[in-house]
Amino acid sequence: MRSAARCLPALLLACLPVSARAVEWLPAPAIYPANTWQGQSVAVVRVLDKLDAHTQTLTVPVGQDATYKSLTVHVTSCLQRPPTLPADSAAWLEVRDAHEGMTPFQGWMAVAEPATGVFQNPLYDVQLVACSGDVVAPIPPPLAVAAAQSAAQPAVPPAADGGTAAPVSPAPSAGSESTPAQGMSPVQAPVMAPPVPSPSVSPTPSQPEDDGGAPLMLH
């Protein structure tokens, strides 16, 4: 009985490499890059009337208008994330109020980042709810093709300060209205990543002026 107990640890150690070789690690599932969007044909917009606290949901097809009282909402593009990325929707909207003196809105609105584009005036609030309908352009490629394209792309060269070089947005044209999404075309995918702050450089201490005196000698 004692001899069997002594042989048990040796038997387990002999079987350990065999069980370790039997474990096979599965590869990570393929996902789309973070900047991938999928086009949808309908935008769902919520309008809040501040006078009577009434909420109205508008279903606006892309390229068409929808009206609510004095508001006119036009949808140019509606995009959402593919199924392999965190859920989010974004739409390029043009909102105008027929009352005199009301500032119009033109730009991107996002569900996950509502501060990206905000339309607020003394009468109404407009907010994007979701994108729905049929799949339209842009249509993401199959995951296998997307994974092969991302693997073939060269690495982004580092910036001079040691970080990653960020893309430069085109400058707005002269005379154009200032909007939260100015400088980006409605056919482009929205870029809502916060800018990377540049590292602070400590000032170089100034050298004391030489007054011509003799150096201090310590004894």
C-alpha positions, 0 to 999 in steps of 0.5 A, spaced: 500 500 500 505 504 501 509 503 495 503 504 491 502 511 494 509 513 493 509 511 485 502 515 485 506 522 484 511 519 479 505 517 475 502 523 475 508 527 473 509 522 467 502 523 464 503 531 465 507 532 458 502 528 455 496 532 457 499 539 456 500 537 449 493 535 448 491 542 449 490 546 443 489 554 444 483 556 439 485 563 435 482 569 437 475 571 432 476 575 427 473 582 428 473 589 423 477 594 425 475 600 429 474 605 424 469 600 420 462 603 419 456 599 415 450 604 411 443 603 413 437 606 409 433 609 415 435 614 421 430 614 427 430 621 430 427 623 437 424 630 438 423 633 444 418 639 445 420 643 451 413 647 451 409 641 453 414 636 454 412 632 448 417 627 445 416 625 438 420 619 434 421 621 427 423 615 422 427 619 416 429 615 410 436 617 408 436 623 402 429 625 405 426 630 409 421 629 415 417 635 419 415 636 426 411 643 427 416 648 425 422 643 425 425 640 418 430 634 419 434 632 413 438 625 413 444 625 408 447 619 411 446 614 417 451 609 419 452 603 424 457 599 427 458 592 424 456 586 429 463 584 431 464 591 434 461 595 440 454 597 438 454 605 435 450 609 430 451 615 427 448 620 422 449 626 418 443 631 419 441 637 417 436 640 422 432 647 421 427 651 425 422 655 421 422 661 427 426 667 425 433 667 428 434 660 430 440 657 428 440 651 424 445 645 425 449 641 420 453 635 422 454 628 425 450 626 431 452 619 434 448 615 439 454 612 443 457 620 444 451 624 444 456 630 445 459 629 438 453 633 435 447 637 439 441 641 436 438 645 442 434 651 441 429 654 446 423 650 443 426 643 441 431 638 442 433 633 437 437 627 438 439 620 434 436 614 436 438 609 431 439 607 424 435 601 421 432 599 414 436 596 409 444 595 408 446 600 403 453 603 402 458 603 405 458 595 406 464 592 410 467 586 406 467 579 409 471 578 415 476 574 412 478 579 407 478 585 412 483 581 416 487 579 410 487 587 408 489 589 415 495 584 416 498 587 409 497 594 411 504 597 413 505 600 420 504 607 422 510 611 422 511 614 429 511 621 430 516 626 432 514 626 439 514 618 440 507 617 439 503 615 433 501 620 428 494 622 427 490 623 421 489 631 419 482 633 418 481 637 412 480 645 413 473 648 412 472 652 406 472 660 407 465 662 408 462 656 411 458 655 417 461 653 423 458 646 425 460 641 430 462 636 425 465 642 420 471 639 415 468 632 414 464 630 408 457 627 410 459 621 406 465 619 410 465 615 416 465 619 423 472 619 427 470 620 434 476 619 438 479 624 442 486 627 440 492 625 443 495 630 448 502 632 446 507 631 452 509 637 455 517 639 455 520 642 461 523 648 460 531 648 460 534 652 466 537 658 465 545 658 466 547 663 471 551 669 469 559 669 470 560 675 474 568 674 474 568 672 482 573 666 484 570 659 485 568 658 493 573 653 496 570 648 501 575 646 507 
